[in-house]
Amino acid sequence: MALRNDRKARWAAPLTLALALPLAGCLATAPSLGGGSATAVTGAAAGGSAAAANSKLERCPETLGTIRIEENVNAPWYAYYNQNYRLGSTAPLLRMMIQQSNCFVILERGRGMQGIEAERNMMRTGEEGRAGSNFGPGQQVGADYSLSPEIMMSAKGTGGGSAGLGGLLSRVSPVLGSVAGSAKMNEAGTILLLVDVRSTVQIAAAEGYSKNWDFGVGGNIFGMLGGGVGGGNASGFTNTPEGKLVASAFVDAYNKMVVALRQYKAQTVRGGLGTGGRLGVQGGQTPASPQNTAPAAPSGRK
C-alpha cells in the first residue's frame, strides 16, 4: 500500500507541472480593439470632421482662424503635475479637442516642428531634390491666435464624507453607510487664455471645473474604475484617474470659451487701442490726460 502511494506521489508532481505549463500561456485574453473606460476627450478628428467625439463637446459651424498651443513647460504647475502624476503635455489633448470642435485650425508649433525643419534642411542640402517635392518657401501658415492652458488645482479628498448620509444609509445597510461616510470629493480646475497673435490682445478667457467622489471601501473604488484621483502612472490624461479629471476640466473650460466666442464682440477704447487709454494722469501726454486732470471749475464762492 505504501509503495502504491509513493508511486502516485512521484507521478503527481510532473503531471501537475505538465498541465500548468500550457495553461500559463492561455490565461491572457487576446487584445481587444477600441473600448476602454470613458474619457472626456475621445475619438478622432480629420479636417473639420470628427468621429466618436464626446457628445458634450461644443462645436462651431465655421472655423474662426488658425491657432497654436502655447504651453508654458517652465511654469510651476507643469513641473508639479508631471512630477507627481506624470500627466505629460496638455497639447495633444487640447489639439484633439479643438479640431473636433471645428472652431480653429491647429498649427504644429511643438516638437513636431523639429521633424519638419529636418525635412526642410534635407531639401536645402539637395538630399530631397526629387521633382514634385514642392518644399519651396512661403507655404507655412501663420497663427492667428495662441491658446495657453494652465492647471490651477487638482486635489484629492478636498471634500469630506457625509456623516448624515452615512448614518441614514447605515439603517439600510452597514456597507452602504460605510461607503457614504467615507466618501471624498476630488476636484480639478483649469484655465484657458486665447490671445490675438498680431495685436497681443487677449480675446477670451475661460475656467473649467470637474469633480468626482471616492468611496473608501476596500481602497479607492473610483480609482480602480478609472474615475477618481489615485496614484499616477505614465499613461497620461486618458488612462490615469487624475488625468481624466483634469481632461474633463479642460473640456468644461473650452466649452465655456466656445459659448462666449459665439457671442463675441470686440472691446473698443475711445481713441483707439494702445493710445493711452481713458485713465489719464496729471502731466501725461496721452489724449485722456488733459481731460482727466483739468483744473477744477470755480465753486462760485467769494
TORKOL-381712 format. One record per residue (C-alpha): residue number from 1; residue in one letter; x, y, z. Coordinates in steps of 0.25 Angstrom, whole numbers. Layout:
REM TORKOL-381712
{num: NUM | residuo: a | east: X | north: Y | up: Z} $
...
END
This chain:
REM TORKOL-381712
{num: 1 | residuo: m | east: 0 | north: 0 | up: 0} $
{num: 2 | residuo: a | east: 11 | north: 9 | up: 4} $
{num: 3 | residuo: l | east: 18 | north: 6 | up: -9} $
{num: 4 | residuo: r | east: 6 | north: 9 | up: -17} $
{num: 5 | residuo: n | east: 4 | north: 23 | up: -10} $
{num: 6 | residuo: d | east: 19 | north: 26 | up: -13} $
{num: 7 | residuo: r | east: 17 | north: 23 | up: -28} $
{num: 8 | residuo: k | east: 5 | north: 33 | up: -28} $
{num: 9 | residuo: a | east: 13 | north: 44 | up: -22} $
{num: 10 | residuo: r | east: 24 | north: 42 | up: -32} $
{num: 11 | residuo: w | east: 15 | north: 43 | up: -43} $
{num: 12 | residuo: a | east: 6 | north: 54 | up: -38} $
{num: 13 | residuo: a | east: 17 | north: 66 | up: -37} $
{num: 14 | residuo: p | east: 21 | north: 64 | up: -52} $
{num: 15 | residuo: l | east: 7 | north: 63 | up: -57} $
{num: 16 | residuo: t | east: 3 | north: 75 | up: -49} $
{num: 17 | residuo: l | east: 14 | north: 83 | up: -55} $
{num: 18 | residuo: a | east: 11 | north: 78 | up: -69} $
{num: 19 | residuo: l | east: -3 | north: 83 | up: -68} $
{num: 20 | residuo: a | east: 1 | north: 96 | up: -62} $
{num: 21 | residuo: l | east: 11 | north: 100 | up: -73} $
{num: 22 | residuo: p | east: 1 | north: 101 | up: -85} $
{num: 23 | residuo: l | east: -9 | north: 107 | up: -76} $
{num: 24 | residuo: a | east: 0 | north: 118 | up: -72} $
{num: 25 | residuo: g | east: 1 | north: 123 | up: -87} $
{num: 26 | residuo: c | east: -14 | north: 123 | up: -88} $
{num: 27 | residuo: l | east: -18 | north: 131 | up: -76} $
{num: 28 | residuo: a | east: -17 | north: 144 | up: -84} $
{num: 29 | residuo: t | east: -28 | north: 148 | up: -94} $
{num: 30 | residuo: a | east: -25 | north: 154 | up: -108} $
{num: 31 | residuo: p | east: -24 | north: 169 | up: -108} $
{num: 32 | residuo: s | east: -38 | north: 176 | up: -112} $
{num: 33 | residuo: l | east: -39 | north: 187 | up: -122} $
{num: 34 | residuo: g | east: -44 | north: 200 | up: -116} $
{num: 35 | residuo: g | east: -53 | north: 201 | up: -104} $
{num: 36 | residuo: g | east: -46 | north: 205 | up: -91} $
{num: 37 | residuo: s | east: -52 | north: 214 | up: -80} $
{num: 38 | residuo: a | east: -59 | north: 226 | up: -83} $
{num: 39 | residuo: t | east: -51 | north: 239 | up: -84} $
{num: 40 | residuo: a | east: -55 | north: 254 | up: -87} $
{num: 41 | residuo: v | east: -47 | north: 254 | up: -100} $
{num: 42 | residuo: t | east: -48 | north: 242 | up: -109} $
{num: 43 | residuo: g | east: -50 | north: 238 | up: -123} $
{num: 44 | residuo: a | east: -43 | north: 245 | up: -135} $
{num: 45 | residuo: a | east: -42 | north: 257 | up: -144} $
{num: 46 | residuo: a | east: -39 | north: 259 | up: -158} $
{num: 47 | residuo: g | east: -40 | north: 273 | up: -164} $
{num: 48 | residuo: g | east: -54 | north: 279 | up: -160} $
{num: 49 | residuo: s | east: -60 | north: 265 | up: -157} $
{num: 50 | residuo: a | east: -60 | north: 257 | up: -144} $
{num: 51 | residuo: a | east: -62 | north: 242 | up: -141} $
{num: 52 | residuo: a | east: -67 | north: 237 | up: -127} $
{num: 53 | residuo: a | east: -65 | north: 251 | up: -121} $
{num: 54 | residuo: n | east: -71 | north: 254 | up: -107} $
{num: 55 | residuo: s | east: -85 | north: 258 | up: -110} $
{num: 56 | residuo: k | east: -84 | north: 269 | up: -99} $
{num: 57 | residuo: l | east: -72 | north: 276 | up: -107} $
{num: 58 | residuo: e | east: -77 | north: 289 | up: -113} $
{num: 59 | residuo: r | east: -75 | north: 291 | up: -128} $
{num: 60 | residuo: c | east: -74 | north: 303 | up: -137} $
{num: 61 | residuo: p | east: -82 | north: 304 | up: -150} $
{num: 62 | residuo: e | east: -70 | north: 311 | up: -156} $
{num: 63 | residuo: t | east: -55 | north: 312 | up: -153} $
{num: 64 | residuo: l | east: -51 | north: 325 | up: -147} $
{num: 65 | residuo: g | east: -36 | north: 324 | up: -151} $
{num: 66 | residuo: t | east: -23 | north: 317 | up: -148} $
{num: 67 | residuo: i | east: -17 | north: 314 | up: -134} $
{num: 68 | residuo: r | east: -5 | north: 310 | up: -127} $
{num: 69 | residuo: i | east: -4 | north: 303 | up: -114} $
{num: 70 | residuo: e | east: 6 | north: 311 | up: -105} $
{num: 71 | residuo: e | east: 9 | north: 302 | up: -93} $
{num: 72 | residuo: n | east: 18 | north: 308 | up: -82} $
{num: 73 | residuo: v | east: 26 | north: 296 | up: -79} $
{num: 74 | residuo: n | east: 34 | north: 304 | up: -69} $
{num: 75 | residuo: a | east: 22 | north: 308 | up: -61} $
{num: 76 | residuo: p | east: 21 | north: 302 | up: -46} $
{num: 77 | residuo: w | east: 8 | north: 295 | up: -49} $
{num: 78 | residuo: y | east: 14 | north: 288 | up: -61} $
{num: 79 | residuo: a | east: 26 | north: 283 | up: -53} $
{num: 80 | residuo: y | east: 17 | north: 279 | up: -41} $
{num: 81 | residuo: y | east: 7 | north: 271 | up: -49} $
{num: 82 | residuo: n | east: 17 | north: 264 | up: -57} $
{num: 83 | residuo: q | east: 26 | north: 260 | up: -45} $
{num: 84 | residuo: n | east: 14 | north: 255 | up: -36} $
{num: 85 | residuo: y | east: 4 | north: 250 | up: -47} $
{num: 86 | residuo: r | east: 13 | north: 249 | up: -59} $
{num: 87 | residuo: l | east: 2 | north: 254 | up: -68} $
{num: 88 | residuo: g | east: 11 | north: 259 | up: -79} $
{num: 89 | residuo: s | east: 8 | north: 271 | up: -88} $
{num: 90 | residuo: t | east: -6 | north: 276 | up: -89} $
{num: 91 | residuo: a | east: -4 | north: 279 | up: -104} $
{num: 92 | residuo: p | east: -9 | north: 266 | up: -110} $
{num: 93 | residuo: l | east: -21 | north: 266 | up: -102} $
{num: 94 | residuo: l | east: -25 | north: 281 | up: -106} $
{num: 95 | residuo: r | east: -21 | north: 279 | up: -120} $
{num: 96 | residuo: m | east: -31 | north: 267 | up: -122} $
{num: 97 | residuo: m | east: -42 | north: 274 | up: -114} $
{num: 98 | residuo: i | east: -40 | north: 287 | up: -123} $
{num: 99 | residuo: q | east: -40 | north: 280 | up: -136} $
{num: 100 | residuo: q | east: -52 | north: 272 | up: -133} $
{num: 101 | residuo: s | east: -60 | north: 285 | up: -129} $
{num: 102 | residuo: n | east: -56 | north: 291 | up: -143} $
{num: 103 | residuo: c | east: -54 | north: 305 | up: -136} $
{num: 104 | residuo: f | east: -40 | north: 306 | up: -140} $
{num: 105 | residuo: v | east: -29 | north: 300 | up: -150} $
{num: 106 | residuo: i | east: -18 | north: 295 | up: -142} $
{num: 107 | residuo: l | east: -4 | north: 298 | up: -145} $
{num: 108 | residuo: e | east: 9 | north: 290 | up: -142} $
{num: 109 | residuo: r | east: 18 | north: 298 | up: -133} $
{num: 110 | residuo: g | east: 22 | north: 288 | up: -123} $
{num: 111 | residuo: r | east: 33 | north: 277 | up: -124} $
{num: 112 | residuo: g | east: 27 | north: 273 | up: -138} $
{num: 113 | residuo: m | east: 34 | north: 285 | up: -143} $
{num: 114 | residuo: q | east: 47 | north: 279 | up: -141} $
{num: 115 | residuo: g | east: 44 | north: 268 | up: -151} $
{num: 116 | residuo: i | east: 38 | north: 278 | up: -161} $
{num: 117 | residuo: e | east: 51 | north: 286 | up: -160} $
{num: 118 | residuo: a | east: 59 | north: 274 | up: -162} $
{num: 119 | residuo: e | east: 52 | north: 271 | up: -175} $
{num: 120 | residuo: r | east: 53 | north: 285 | up: -180} $
{num: 121 | residuo: n | east: 68 | north: 285 | up: -177} $
{num: 122 | residuo: m | east: 70 | north: 272 | up: -185} $
{num: 123 | residuo: m | east: 63 | north: 279 | up: -197} $
{num: 124 | residuo: r | east: 72 | north: 291 | up: -195} $
{num: 125 | residuo: t | east: 85 | north: 282 | up: -196} $
{num: 126 | residuo: g | east: 79 | north: 275 | up: -208} $
{num: 127 | residuo: e | east: 76 | north: 262 | up: -202} $
{num: 128 | residuo: e | east: 62 | north: 263 | up: -205} $
{num: 129 | residuo: g | east: 62 | north: 269 | up: -219} $
{num: 130 | residuo: r | east: 52 | north: 260 | up: -226} $
{num: 131 | residuo: a | east: 43 | north: 267 | up: -235} $
{num: 132 | residuo: g | east: 29 | north: 270 | up: -229} $
{num: 133 | residuo: s | east: 34 | north: 270 | up: -215} $
{num: 134 | residuo: n | east: 30 | north: 285 | up: -214} $
{num: 135 | residuo: f | east: 37 | north: 289 | up: -202} $
{num: 136 | residuo: g | east: 39 | north: 303 | up: -206} $
{num: 137 | residuo: p | east: 37 | north: 315 | up: -197} $
{num: 138 | residuo: g | east: 25 | north: 322 | up: -194} $
{num: 139 | residuo: q | east: 16 | north: 310 | up: -190} $
{num: 140 | residuo: q | east: 15 | north: 311 | up: -175} $
{num: 141 | residuo: v | east: 2 | north: 316 | up: -170} $
{num: 142 | residuo: g | east: 3 | north: 327 | up: -159} $
{num: 143 | residuo: a | east: -4 | north: 326 | up: -146} $
{num: 144 | residuo: d | east: -16 | north: 336 | up: -143} $
{num: 145 | residuo: y | east: -18 | north: 332 | up: -129} $
{num: 146 | residuo: s | east: -10 | north: 326 | up: -117} $
{num: 147 | residuo: l | east: -16 | north: 317 | up: -107} $
{num: 148 | residuo: s | east: -10 | north: 316 | up: -93} $
{num: 149 | residuo: p | east: -14 | north: 305 | up: -83} $
{num: 150 | residuo: e | east: -12 | north: 304 | up: -68} $
{num: 151 | residuo: i | east: -16 | north: 294 | up: -58} $
{num: 152 | residuo: m | east: -20 | north: 303 | up: -46} $
{num: 153 | residuo: m | east: -22 | north: 292 | up: -36} $
{num: 154 | residuo: s | east: -25 | north: 277 | up: -35} $
{num: 155 | residuo: a | east: -27 | north: 271 | up: -21} $
{num: 156 | residuo: k | east: -31 | north: 258 | up: -15} $
{num: 157 | residuo: g | east: -41 | north: 258 | up: -4} $
{num: 158 | residuo: t | east: -43 | north: 273 | up: -3} $
{num: 159 | residuo: g | east: -58 | north: 270 | up: 2} $
{num: 160 | residuo: g | east: -61 | north: 261 | up: 14} $
{num: 161 | residuo: g | east: -70 | north: 250 | up: 15} $
{num: 162 | residuo: s | east: -85 | north: 252 | up: 18} $
{num: 163 | residuo: a | east: -87 | north: 247 | up: 32} $
{num: 164 | residuo: g | east: -102 | north: 250 | up: 31} $
{num: 165 | residuo: l | east: -104 | north: 242 | up: 19} $
{num: 166 | residuo: g | east: -95 | north: 231 | up: 25} $
{num: 167 | residuo: g | east: -104 | north: 230 | up: 37} $
{num: 168 | residuo: l | east: -116 | north: 229 | up: 28} $
{num: 169 | residuo: l | east: -111 | north: 218 | up: 19} $
{num: 170 | residuo: s | east: -106 | north: 211 | up: 31} $
{num: 171 | residuo: r | east: -120 | north: 208 | up: 35} $
{num: 172 | residuo: v | east: -122 | north: 201 | up: 21} $
{num: 173 | residuo: s | east: -108 | north: 194 | up: 20} $
{num: 174 | residuo: p | east: -96 | north: 195 | up: 29} $
{num: 175 | residuo: v | east: -88 | north: 194 | up: 16} $
{num: 176 | residuo: l | east: -95 | north: 206 | up: 9} $
{num: 177 | residuo: g | east: -93 | north: 214 | up: 22} $
{num: 178 | residuo: s | east: -79 | north: 212 | up: 22} $
{num: 179 | residuo: v | east: -77 | north: 216 | up: 7} $
{num: 180 | residuo: a | east: -85 | north: 229 | up: 9} $
{num: 181 | residuo: g | east: -78 | north: 232 | up: 22} $
{num: 182 | residuo: s | east: -64 | north: 231 | up: 15} $
{num: 183 | residuo: a | east: -67 | north: 238 | up: 2} $
{num: 184 | residuo: k | east: -57 | north: 248 | up: -2} $
{num: 185 | residuo: m | east: -58 | north: 258 | up: -13} $
{num: 186 | residuo: n | east: -47 | north: 261 | up: -23} $
{num: 187 | residuo: e | east: -46 | north: 274 | up: -31} $
{num: 188 | residuo: a | east: -39 | north: 279 | up: -43} $
{num: 189 | residuo: g | east: -38 | north: 293 | up: -48} $
{num: 190 | residuo: t | east: -33 | north: 299 | up: -61} $
{num: 191 | residuo: i | east: -31 | north: 312 | up: -69} $
{num: 192 | residuo: l | east: -30 | north: 315 | up: -84} $
{num: 193 | residuo: l | east: -26 | north: 328 | up: -89} $
{num: 194 | residuo: l | east: -28 | north: 332 | up: -104} $
{num: 195 | residuo: v | east: -19 | north: 343 | up: -110} $
{num: 196 | residuo: d | east: -19 | north: 350 | up: -123} $
{num: 197 | residuo: v | east: -5 | north: 348 | up: -129} $
{num: 198 | residuo: r | east: -3 | north: 361 | up: -137} $
{num: 199 | residuo: s | east: -8 | north: 370 | up: -126} $
{num: 200 | residuo: t | east: -5 | north: 362 | up: -114} $
{num: 201 | residuo: v | east: -19 | north: 366 | up: -109} $
{num: 202 | residuo: q | east: -26 | north: 355 | up: -100} $
{num: 203 | residuo: i | east: -38 | north: 351 | up: -108} $
{num: 204 | residuo: a | east: -44 | north: 341 | up: -97} $
{num: 205 | residuo: a | east: -42 | north: 334 | up: -84} $
{num: 206 | residuo: a | east: -49 | north: 322 | up: -78} $
{num: 207 | residuo: e | east: -49 | north: 314 | up: -66} $
{num: 208 | residuo: g | east: -52 | north: 299 | up: -65} $
{num: 209 | residuo: y | east: -56 | north: 290 | up: -53} $
{num: 210 | residuo: s | east: -58 | north: 276 | up: -51} $
{num: 211 | residuo: k | east: -61 | north: 267 | up: -39} $
{num: 212 | residuo: n | east: -64 | north: 253 | up: -35} $
{num: 213 | residuo: w | east: -65 | north: 245 | up: -22} $
{num: 214 | residuo: d | east: -56 | north: 234 | up: -16} $
{num: 215 | residuo: f | east: -63 | north: 223 | up: -7} $
{num: 216 | residuo: g | east: -53 | north: 217 | up: 3} $
{num: 217 | residuo: v | east: -58 | north: 203 | up: 3} $
{num: 218 | residuo: g | east: -46 | north: 193 | up: 2} $
{num: 219 | residuo: g | east: -38 | north: 204 | up: -5} $
{num: 220 | residuo: n | east: -41 | north: 215 | up: -15} $
{num: 221 | residuo: i | east: -53 | north: 209 | up: -23} $
{num: 222 | residuo: f | east: -53 | north: 221 | up: -33} $
{num: 223 | residuo: g | east: -38 | north: 220 | up: -35} $
{num: 224 | residuo: m | east: -40 | north: 205 | up: -39} $
{num: 225 | residuo: l | east: -51 | north: 209 | up: -48} $
{num: 226 | residuo: g | east: -43 | north: 220 | up: -54} $
{num: 227 | residuo: g | east: -51 | north: 231 | up: -50} $
{num: 228 | residuo: g | east: -44 | north: 237 | up: -37} $
{num: 229 | residuo: v | east: -31 | north: 243 | up: -33} $
{num: 230 | residuo: g | east: -21 | north: 232 | up: -29} $
{num: 231 | residuo: g | east: -7 | north: 228 | up: -31} $
{num: 232 | residuo: g | east: -2 | north: 234 | up: -44} $
{num: 233 | residuo: n | east: 5 | north: 226 | up: -55} $
{num: 234 | residuo: a | east: 11 | north: 229 | up: -69} $
{num: 235 | residuo: s | east: -1 | north: 227 | up: -77} $
{num: 236 | residuo: g | east: -5 | north: 242 | up: -77} $
{num: 237 | residuo: f | east: -19 | north: 249 | up: -78} $
{num: 238 | residuo: t | east: -27 | north: 238 | up: -84} $
{num: 239 | residuo: n | east: -22 | north: 226 | up: -75} $
{num: 240 | residuo: t | east: -20 | north: 231 | up: -61} $
{num: 241 | residuo: p | east: -31 | north: 235 | up: -51} $
{num: 242 | residuo: e | east: -25 | north: 249 | up: -49} $
{num: 243 | residuo: g | east: -23 | north: 251 | up: -63} $
{num: 244 | residuo: k | east: -37 | north: 248 | up: -67} $
{num: 245 | residuo: l | east: -41 | north: 258 | up: -56} $
{num: 246 | residuo: v | east: -32 | north: 269 | up: -62} $
{num: 247 | residuo: a | east: -37 | north: 266 | up: -76} $
{num: 248 | residuo: s | east: -51 | north: 268 | up: -72} $
{num: 249 | residuo: a | east: -48 | north: 281 | up: -66} $
{num: 250 | residuo: f | east: -41 | north: 285 | up: -79} $
{num: 251 | residuo: v | east: -54 | north: 281 | up: -87} $
{num: 252 | residuo: d | east: -62 | north: 289 | up: -78} $
{num: 253 | residuo: a | east: -53 | north: 302 | up: -80} $
{num: 254 | residuo: y | east: -53 | north: 300 | up: -95} $
{num: 255 | residuo: n | east: -68 | north: 298 | up: -96} $
{num: 256 | residuo: k | east: -70 | north: 311 | up: -88} $
{num: 257 | residuo: m | east: -60 | north: 319 | up: -97} $
{num: 258 | residuo: v | east: -67 | north: 314 | up: -109} $
{num: 259 | residuo: v | east: -80 | north: 319 | up: -104} $
{num: 260 | residuo: a | east: -74 | north: 332 | up: -101} $
{num: 261 | residuo: l | east: -68 | north: 333 | up: -115} $
{num: 262 | residuo: r | east: -81 | north: 331 | up: -121} $
{num: 263 | residuo: q | east: -86 | north: 344 | up: -115} $
{num: 264 | residuo: y | east: -72 | north: 351 | up: -117} $
{num: 265 | residuo: k | east: -72 | north: 366 | up: -118} $
{num: 266 | residuo: a | east: -58 | north: 373 | up: -119} $
{num: 267 | residuo: q | east: -55 | north: 382 | up: -108} $
{num: 268 | residuo: t | east: -53 | north: 397 | up: -112} $
{num: 269 | residuo: v | east: -46 | north: 408 | up: -106} $
{num: 270 | residuo: r | east: -49 | north: 423 | up: -109} $
{num: 271 | residuo: g | east: -37 | north: 428 | up: -117} $
{num: 272 | residuo: g | east: -33 | north: 414 | up: -121} $
{num: 273 | residuo: l | east: -25 | north: 403 | up: -115} $
{num: 274 | residuo: g | east: -11 | north: 406 | up: -109} $
{num: 275 | residuo: t | east: -12 | north: 421 | up: -110} $
{num: 276 | residuo: g | east: -12 | north: 423 | up: -95} $
{num: 277 | residuo: g | east: -26 | north: 419 | up: -91} $
{num: 278 | residuo: r | east: -36 | north: 426 | up: -83} $
{num: 279 | residuo: l | east: -29 | north: 427 | up: -70} $
{num: 280 | residuo: g | east: -20 | north: 440 | up: -72} $
{num: 281 | residuo: v | east: -10 | north: 444 | up: -61} $
{num: 282 | residuo: q | east: -6 | north: 458 | up: -58} $
{num: 283 | residuo: g | east: 5 | north: 463 | up: -67} $
{num: 284 | residuo: g | east: 3 | north: 452 | up: -76} $
{num: 285 | residuo: q | east: 4 | north: 452 | up: -92} $
{num: 286 | residuo: t | east: -8 | north: 443 | up: -95} $
{num: 287 | residuo: p | east: -21 | north: 449 | up: -101} $
{num: 288 | residuo: a | east: -28 | north: 445 | up: -88} $
{num: 289 | residuo: s | east: -19 | north: 452 | up: -78} $
{num: 290 | residuo: p | east: -23 | north: 467 | up: -80} $
{num: 291 | residuo: q | east: -38 | north: 463 | up: -79} $
{num: 292 | residuo: n | east: -36 | north: 455 | up: -66} $
{num: 293 | residuo: t | east: -26 | north: 465 | up: -60} $
{num: 294 | residuo: a | east: -33 | north: 478 | up: -63} $
{num: 295 | residuo: p | east: -33 | north: 489 | up: -52} $
{num: 296 | residuo: a | east: -46 | north: 488 | up: -44} $
{num: 297 | residuo: a | east: -57 | north: 499 | up: -48} $
{num: 298 | residuo: p | east: -59 | north: 510 | up: -38} $
{num: 299 | residuo: s | east: -69 | north: 507 | up: -28} $
{num: 300 | residuo: g | east: -75 | north: 521 | up: -28} $
{num: 301 | residuo: r | east: -72 | north: 525 | up: -14} $
{num: 302 | residuo: k | east: -66 | north: 538 | up: -11} $
END
